[in-house]
Amino acid sequence: MSKLTLTPPNSSNRLEINHFQPLIKEDKSLSFFDNSVYAKAQPSDSWSDSNGFVKQWGNSIRFGYRKLSSDLSSYHGFNGGYDLAWLGNSFFQQIGVGGELIRPSYNLRATASFPLGNGGAQASSQSAIPSAVLQLGFPLGIPGFSGSARAYYLFGEVSNPSPGAQLQIGYGFNHNLSATLSGSFDDIGGFGGSLQFKFLFRPPSPAAIPAGMPYSTAVPYSQALGNIGSRIIKLSGSTPAYGD
């Protein structure tokens, strides 16, 4: 899938390309490889020819496992891997882990990130910020609309750990294209928002889904993990990060 995130002038617009590759497929379980590449633009209120257009780019690798319930209506899974980011001549890296529980009536996702030093090519005073994220998603009872609430914790950026919260409203235009409007607040970035467009290149065909499996379960089961706030490395002293 691909995602385009549009943010306020003091933050960074972002483009992500996410590839999902099944490795071992069994009757009711799936092992997979997930790779996400992204580029963050310079904030539009500080862009100039001298600092270029792209501020940061990175790559995130995950290996994961998903297990369907006996009636195919839901699944649970876990994943883990390695992330890196380049900011000019500075190099950052971290380990990330995550878990997911997907049901027709709600979905629950949790992630955490743990920096691995400052990297061999580190050339600035910035450092990667560890984080923990918990997100609850749910249908809104209106065709095409969904919502989610997220709580997160950022460590090491300020004198005290910084909690934050985010609310999202999503709308699916069709099986391929959806949009999400987000609003968030934490002590580091204050209030902020974003508008994100997501395009799935190969969503499952409703006709190909096994009997008894809801479409709302089949789509995330067969698609990339995406990002709920921990795969893109956060850096101390950087511009506020809004959105997924």
C-alpha positions, 0 to 999 in steps of 0.5 A, a space after each residue: 500500500 501507499 500512504 500520503 500524509 499532509 500536515 500543518 506547515 510546522 510539520 512534515 508531509 510524508 510519503 510511505 510505500 509499504 510491501 507485504 509478503 506472505 512467507 508461510 501460509 497455512 489453513 488458519 495462520 500466516 507468517 509474513 515479511 513487511 517492509 516500509 520505505 518513507 520520505 519526510 519533507 521539510 516543513 513548508 514554513 522553513 523550506 528553502 533551496 539550501 536545505 532541500 525538499 526531503 528532510 528525513 527518509 527511512 526504512 522499516 522491516 518487520 517479520 510477523 505471524 497472524 492466527 485466525 480464530 476457529 470461525 474465521 471472524 477474527 485474528 491475533 498476531 505479533 511482529 518485530 523488526 528493525 528500523 533505520 532513518 537518515 537525516 542529512 549525514 546522521 543515521 539512527 536505528 531502533 528495534 520495534 515490536 507490535 501486537 494486534 487483535 482484530 475483531 469485527 466490532 473493534 481492533 486493538 493494536 500495540 507497538 513499542 520502539 527501542 533505540 539502538 544507540 545513535 548509529 555509526 554515522 551519527 553526526 548531530 546532537 539528536 537522538 532517537 526517542 523510545 515510544 509506546 503506543 496503544 490504539 483502539 479502532 472501531 466502526 462508527 455505525 455509518 457505512 464507510 466510516 470508522 474511528 480510532 483512539 490512540 494513547 502514546 508515551 514518548 520518553 527522553 525528549 523532555 524532562 518528564 516522559 510525555 504522554 499524548 493522545 490522538 483521535 482519528 476518523 476514517 472513510 473508505 471511498 472504495 476497497 482501494 482508497 481511504 482517507 483519515 483525518 487525525 487530531 493529536 496532542 502531546 507536550 512536545 508538539 502541542 495540538 496538531 492534525 493531519 489528513 492521510 490518504 491510503 491506497 491498497 494496491 491489491 485488496 482481497 476480492 469479496 468473492 475470494 474470501 472464505 465463507 464466514 470471514 468478514 471483509 473487515 477481518 480479511 483486509 487487515 489479515 492480508 495487508 501490510 501492518 502500516 504504522 501506528 506511530 512507532 515505525 518512523 523513528 522520532 528524533 529529539 529536537 525535530 519538528 512535531 510529528 502528526 498522523 500515523 
